[in-house]
């Protein structure tokens, strides 16, 4: 009896400046997450847009990282696609929304 491979498929795209984007997929083929990273020379930390999805394809959250920490506005949604809440981050910590309105 053949057992289905439940491991998520992962792709990595490397760019000439050394940065990369990883994409992880659910077994159904839908995108699970997409994360940008700095080059290894620059520390290889999460840096730039990060998105995560439910297995039905709806956005779960999206936001930016800077040097491995959440930065700026992050949007979180329910599995049915309805908006849930928004947070504002500075160096990985939730701060007042006025920081993100600059």
WOHUVEN-V477248 format. One record per pair of residues at least 4 apart in sequence whose ideal C-beta (glycine too) atoms are under 6 Angstrom apart, sorted by the first residue. I is the first residue (numbers start at 1). GAP is how many residues later the second one is. Records with the same first field share a line. If there is no record, write none. Layout:
BEGIN
I->GAP / GAP
END
This chain:
BEGIN
6->21
8->16
9->16
10->14
11->12
12->8 / 10
13->8
14->6
15->4
18->21 / 23
19->20
20->17
21->15
22->13
23->11
24->8 / 9
25->4 / 6 / 7
26->4 / 6 / 29
30->25 / 27
31->22
32->21
33->19
34->17
35->11 / 15
36->12 / 13
37->7 / 9
38->4 / 5 / 6 / 7 / 9
40->4
45->22 / 23
46->19 / 22
47->18
49->15
50->15
51->11
52->8 / 9
53->6 / 7
54->4 / 6 / 25
58->21 / 23
59->18
61->15
62->13
63->7 / 11
64->7 / 8
66->5
69->22 / 23
70->19 / 22
71->18
72->28
73->15 / 27
74->13
75->11
76->8 / 9
77->6 / 7
78->4 / 6
87->7
88->7 / 9 / 11 / 12
90->5 / 9
95->4
END
